[in-house]
């Protein structure tokens, strides 16, 4: 299954709530991902621009989007972004396919 990496920020209200009543968000995220046909690989609190990072497997973009949109709908997340990730084996296959496709492609401004 494709791997999706999502990251984002907590709203101030969410941070205040979690400070008042700490909880393990990994359990809630795992349950949400499972309800959308996915599997949580990892949940992390991060430093810097993003407050959190999750890695999950989903059968397709529709399932991944459903999980991320459902999480964002609660109003505790902001600036959420999701990236599709490839394994090294998948990347090698993509580069191989790109090499074959590039042989028949003329770049702009070239003869």
C-alpha positions, -999 to +999 in steps of 0.1 A: +000+000+000+012+035-006+028+054+023+016+089+031+034+114+054+014+141+069+025+170+091+010+201+105+004+223+135-019+222+165-041+252+171-035+271+203-068+258+217-057+222+210-024+227+228-041+242+258-065+213+259-037+187+257-018+204+284-049+204+307-057+168+298-027+150+283-035+120+261-019+096+237-029+109+203-013+079+186-042+057+197-068+080+183-050+085+150-045+047+146-082+042+151-091+069+126-067+055+100-081+020+104-116+033+099-105+047+066-089+015+055-054+025+064-027+016+090-007+040+112+030+034+109+041+062+133+029+094+151+055+119+163+055+152+181+080+174+163+099+207+168+101+236+143+075+247+119+054+215+123+041+203+156+033+167+146+041+142+119+022+110+110+031+082+087+005+059+074-004+033+047-036+037+028-049+018-003-053+051-023-055+089-022-092+088-014-087+068+018-057+090+028-076+122+021-106+109+041-085+103+072-066+136+070-098+156+063-116+139+092-087+148+115-086+184+103-124+188+106-122+187+144-106+221+144-075+213+163-051+211+133-038+238+110-014+240+081-017+203+073+002+189+043+005+154+031+032+138+009+032+104-009+064+085+000+081+058-020+102+029-008+138+026-022+125-002-045+096+019-057+120+049-063+144+027-083+115+016-105+103+052-110+138+063-120+140+034-144+107+043-160+118+080-161+150+070-180+130+051-206+105+080-210+133+106-212+148+090-243+117+099-263+112+134-248+126+166-261+131+193-235+119+228-241+144+250-261+164+220-273+166+207-308 
